[in-house]
Amino acid sequence: MICESAREVSLQRKYQNQKLRYSAQKKDQSVDVDFTD
């Protein structure tokens, strides 16, 4: 049970990191269009 919640927390963190990176990319889109990850 503790393991499960910890995994969920890490997943949420990863998701938020992706969202932050995505928004940052969208901001830079006007400057540099080509993004390859």
PENOR-V229317 format. One record per residue. N is the residue number from 0. PSI is psi as a letter, one per 20 degrees, with the letter a starting at -180 (none if undefined). Layout:
n: <N & N>
psi: <PSI & PSI>
This chain:
n: <0 & 1 & 2 & 3 & 4 & 5 & 6 & 7 & 8 & 9 & 10 & 11 & 12 & 13 & 14 & 15 & 16 & 17 & 18 & 19 & 20 & 21 & 22 & 23 & 24 & 25 & 26 & 27 & 28 & 29 & 30 & 31 & 32 & 33 & 34 & 35 & 36>
psi: <g & g & g & g & h & g & g & g & g & h & g & g & g & g & g & h & g & g & g & g & h & g & h & g & g & h & h & i & h & h & g & o & h & o & o & p & none>
